[in-house]
Amino acid sequence: MTVTTPLGFRAAGVTAGLKPSGKPDIALVVNDGPTFTAAAVFTENRCKAHPVLWSEQVCKDGQVRAVVLNSGGANCYTGPEGFQTTHASAELVAEKLSATAAAGVEPTGAIDVAVCSTGLIGDQLDRPRLLAGIADAVAHLDPAGGTAAATAIMTTDTRSKESTYAGAGWSIGGMAKGAGMLAPSLATMLVVITTDAVLDPVGADLALRAATSVTFDRLDSDGCMSTNDTVLLLASGASGVTPSHEEFTTGLTQVCHDLGQQLIGDAEGADHDIAIEVVNAANVQDAVDVGRAIARNNLFKCAVFGKDANWGRILAAVGTTQAAFDPTTLDVAFNGVWVCRNGGIGESRDLVDLTQRKVNVTVDLKAGTETATIWTNDLTHAYVHENSAYST
């Protein structure tokens, strides 16, 4: 079940030689229609890669026919030559799709093609190899090509990430990559989501922003925001079914959540996946701020790595926020064991078992009724090692 599960989509994943490993590094997802509705959200980092700058403009009219993605290089801070590479990539996809269009199909030379890149910042992509790989990807487009595409966008990922949702006569499919620099907005990720539902651009945009705001935007693995983050939604309308906005948003949120959890589960070198649930906050933003402060506290993350239910580090992190709460009434639990009660000693931390990968932390602010969850992971020797040698 892949990004090509919905009707109207073909995909491919090929090897162009951009990666020294020789693994697949070019992916292409094409919407064959009959409609080409699209929506996208991008990194909020002010330092954006050329593909992001290009795709932001492409997506403005709410129409995208295809997206080409490469791993093996971020194409970020590569100057005019790098932007020309992005431009050439999109033009070649449009040219090849036009040349292979069936009789009677409108020429696609002016169609919108989004571009995504991932890898090391500050290195030029090998344009001849990239363009040759794109041509090869077009030649290998297939309705069963979703998994190959999901594999081709991997960088430090140890496994591909895919998810699907079945609606009443319509469906959603998605693929994602990401393992490091997982932090808002969007976390470090490239995500392509497809649907054969009939959508209009405004509805697609509203649904995507609603879904990402409570899923991808709440991943905070290491507090580092990427230059290349892109989440793209393509709608073919091939099912002929128009779900309600609520129905579609629910399905889209489920796919985004599933992909997000796969990203956290594959975070570089992590031993624990941590869900930080902040309950009874005065408002949602307070809950998010408290959860994020804990997720970014390296002392807390190191404690979880050491299987130490050190709740004092959680309270210290909560206290750095401007959220409404009374420090003398805070409660904290690890995996259901309330180790802190009313800002003081609760149940024994010896009752907490942190040997399993999944860790649930609950913080009760006792200031209202709102709740939010932030997902993070522990800080390990392996994470430091991998990121200390990333460019080599």
C-alpha angles and dihedrals in degrees: 000000000000149000087290095054092098115077118262101037136109128181142179139191120199142164117252099167097253091126119066087219092065091232122141112289110166124072129179129188118187129192110214093188143172079208128024103202115159142176131183144184123202141194116289089216108124089217101072130180121241094254090055093050089048096046094047088063094042093054097049094093093049092241126111126161100184145359125213118198133187133190121196096068138030095215088218124142090006097128128224092328090058093050090049088054091054091047092048091050093055093043092051093051090051092047094049093046090050091051093051097042116127120250112283094022114127112256111263101206091112096041122126116254120185119211129209129183134183135184138063119002119231101030124109116238116238096252098195091052092044094051093044088052092051091053089050091049092053089052090052099046109140137166085235094049099098098103092047089054092048090052094049094059095056120116116163089352113123093206140015120259122223136159140174139192128200117214129180099294094335135072146197128219130185146180130192143180128201139116108154136038089035105172138115145317091055097330117245101306150123111214130178117188123185133191136179091208118117107252137166119223095251093050092045091051094048093048094047094049091047091050098045093046092066098034122027093023090058097055110104110168101155108352093250120128119209131224095224108048114144133166112186128187119199122188121195099180087216094136092060088222123125109200120198116267090250093050094049095044090051092053093043092050090051092053092046091049092049092049091046092053090050089053093052090044089057097043111146111279095340121157097184135041107210127201112195110197116189112196137188094022123162090242140353094260091057090051092049093046093051093046092049093048090056093044091054096046105109093196090057092046091050090049092055090049087055090048090242116145091212101169093174089074089055093053090047090054093046089053093061092066132083092229120133112258143119110244090212094061103045119129125198130188134187112203091339096313108121099218092168124046124181093345093308144078115318130166118348114278086221087076091065117097112204097167093102122080095238116076125181120197120187124193118188111202094180090211103110143326106283126112137193135172127214120193122213141143139228127276110248140179088248092057092052092046095049094048095043089062101033098119093045 
